[in-house]
Amino acid sequence: MKEKKKKGSETVVIKRSELNFNPSNIKRHEEKAIKEQVKNIRAKGYLGGIVYNLNTKNLIDGHRRVQALDIIHKYDGTPETDYDIKVEQVEFDEKTEKEQMVFMALGNSKADYNLIAPFIDDIDYSNAGISEEDYQKIRELIPDTVSVGMEDMDDQFFTPVHEFEEED
């Protein structure tokens, strides 16, 4: 018996005007987060991750990235400012679209700071979207290095110098 193949997404390039922000989006992005996304895209380029439903023309995931791209491209909804955008295109009914939107939003859980701590000093935390406050929380998870006081060093490695009287 032949197994039915499940269709996933297909990477396509569409016009920005072909997609809509999902009216059921369960996430709200603060202006600061959008500005950070703009900064990251300008520095590293657009890395993808936008999921779009061909059947409804709604975004499923990637609202913040599209908002940032709109700023970069100065998109105002007119044909003159329209631009090409790479998306992962799916064909879902409205129920599945909403389910997947919630699934993806809830799947974007906060990172485990214990897993970031070992390499936090190897990266520019602000380029990774980590706030100063969160950086301090992560730094607190790094164990202090063992430090040996100078008095301990003296006891372990140096022989005390004794004064000698000159012989007559």
Stockholm file with secondary structure:
# STOCKHOLM 1.0

chainA/1-168         MKEKKKKGSETVVIKRSELNFNPSNIKRHEEKAIKEQVKNIRAKGYLGGIVYNLNTKNLIDGHRRVQALDIIHKYDGTPETDYDIKVEQVEFDEKTEKEQMVFMALGNSKADYNLIAPFIDDIDYSNAGISEEDYQKIRELIPDTVSVGMEDMDDQFFTPVHEFEEED
#=GR chainA/1-168 SS CCCCCCCCCEEEEEEGGGCBCCTTCCCCCCHHHHHHHHHHHHHHCCCCCCEEETTTCBEEECHHHHHHHHHHHTCCSSGGGCCEEEEEEECCCHHHHHHHHHHHHHHSCCCCHHHHGGGGGGSCGGGGTCCHHHHHHHHHTSCCCCCCCHHHHHHHHCCCCCCCCCCC
#=GC SS_cons         CCCCCCCCCEEEEEEGGGCBCCTTCCCCCCHHHHHHHHHHHHHHCCCCCCEEETTTCBEEECHHHHHHHHHHHTCCSSGGGCCEEEEEEECCCHHHHHHHHHHHHHHSCCCCHHHHGGGGGGSCGGGGTCCHHHHHHHHHTSCCCCCCCHHHHHHHHCCCCCCCCCCC
//
